[in-house]
């Protein structure tokens, strides 16, 4: 639908030929913007409740900046994942509101005011080395509007550490547990709480961990119920899922 098509649609609504709901359904399928190296889906938020996210790995700095510029022009907030500082600087030149979360390598630009959720997403890590993936989950959920808390380095090598956070476990609506090595922490947490647990295996560990495959299999084979497992190092996916679950309780 081009500009003339949108004008026609608005005229049909004003004249009563079609109702608002029908018009919105048509807008949900508004075509993407073709910029040669990308097809930008400006209306994804109408279908998914969140705008398109820019995955920066494999894209040039110019491509990331170009996509961000067009999304901002369309009135969209920006969440760009796996971004380098060089790509952040290029986006910052376009919009001074850009914030770079160094630990998670995420760029965030928010100009839409969102009311934070009353429910909390709690993000736990087994070790300090898991923090980058956990931060990606935390930044993602926060950017989407969830209230987020983080607790890091509470793995099963010192089980008393996670048990000391029992109040936070009980208060959270959704819990994300990020772990490498043996990947046992989600099972422990899953046995302590009555809420959804999202397990994220990381590629942290020694040779027999097979770059995250060992913790992934541990989490998939957990005997604790109510655990959903994400792909290896997929903090972004965990943040989105946690936010959507969190919204159900609002």
C-alpha positions, -999 to 999 in steps of 0.1 A, spaced: 0 0 0 16 33 -11 7 68 0 -23 71 -23 -36 37 -11 -33 49 25 -52 81 16 -79 61 0 -82 39 31 -86 69 53 -113 83 31 -132 50 32 -131 51 70 -142 87 72 -171 81 48 -182 50 67 -176 26 38 -153 5 60 -150 4 98 -119 10 118 -113 -26 126 -113 -35 89 -89 -7 82 -65 -19 110 -66 -54 96 -55 -41 62 -27 -20 78 -14 -51 96 -4 -63 61 11 -30 51 40 -39 28 77 -37 38 101 -10 28 126 -23 2 160 -7 7 179 -31 -16 198 -48 12 168 -52 35 130 -54 35 120 -34 66 87 -45 82 74 -12 97 41 -27 108 55 -57 127 44 -40 160 8 -43 149 11 -80 145 36 -88 172 33 -60 197 69 -50 191 88 -34 162 113 -52 141 146 -58 158 179 -52 141 203 -81 143 237 -65 137 260 -94 132 268 -99 95 255 -64 86 278 -36 77 279 -4 98 262 14 69 234 -11 67 227 -10 104 226 28 103 204 29 72 179 5 87 178 24 119 173 57 101 143 44 82 127 28 112 131 60 132 115 80 103 85 56 105 82 64 142 96 31 155 117 25 187 150 8 180 164 -23 195 196 -35 178 213 -67 191 249 -79 188 261 -45 179 297 -32 180 307 2 194 314 13 158 278 5 148 265 23 179 285 54 170 270 54 135 234 51 150 242 78 176 250 102 148 215 97 135 197 100 169 214 113 200 190 94 222 207 61 213 221 42 243 247 14 241 245 -14 266 281 -26 264 277 -59 283 249 -71 260 261 -52 229 226 -38 224 216 -4 211 183 10 223 164 41 212 131 47 230 109 77 222 76 59 229 67 62 266 59 28 280 44 21 314 65 -5 332 49 -37 342 39 -44 378 51 -80 374 89 -86 374 112 -106 351 140 -119 372 172 -128 354 197 -152 371 231 -164 359 251 -194 371 284 -176 366 299 -142 359 309 -154 324 272 -158 316 264 -121 321 266 -110 285 238 -133 275 218 -125 306 222 -88 299 209 -93 264 178 -109 279 174 -82 305 179 -53 281 154 -68 257 127 -74 283 132 -39 297 131 -22 263 98 -39 256 83 -26 289 89 -52 316 103 -44 350 135 -64 353 158 -75 381 191 -93 378 210 -116 401 244 -128 388 268 -156 398 245 -179 419 253 -213 403 251 -247 418 288 -247 427 276 -227 457 239 -236 460 235 -214 491 239 -183 469 206 -189 449 188 -201 481 197 -167 497 176 -150 469 144 -170 477 124 -138 483 133 -125 448 124 -159 433 90 -159 450 83 -123 440 91 -126 403 64 -134 377 88 -149 352 124 -162 358 151 -164 331 180 -186 341 212 -184 321 239 -211 325 268 -227 308 290 -255 320 267 -283 332 236 -261 329 221 -274 361 208 -241 376 174 -240 358 165 -274 372 173 -262 407 153 -230 402 124 -250 386 122 -271 417 118 -241 439 92 -220 422 56 -222 408 61 -198 379 75 -201 343 113 -206 341 130 -198 308 164 -216 306 191 -202 283 222 -224 277 254 -205 270 286 -215 251 306 -209 283 326 -239 294 354 -262 287 359 -286 258 333 -312 267 307 -285 269 308 -285 231 301 -247 229 269 -249 248 255 -282 236 261 -299 270 240 -273 290 214 -273 262 209 -311 266 209 -308 304 181 -282 302 161 -301 277 163 -332 299 154 -314 331 132 -333 355 118 -300 369 85 -291 352 75 -257 338 109 -250 321 111 -237 286 145 -239 269 159 -214 244 186 -219 218 223 -215 228 232 -179 237 198 -167 228 193 -140 254 172 -120 231 146 -147 226 144 -153 263 138 -116 269 109 -115 244 93 -146 257 96 -135 293 80 -101 285 51 -118 267 45 -141 296 48 -111 320 21 -92 301 -4 -119 306 -4 -111 343 -9 -74 339 
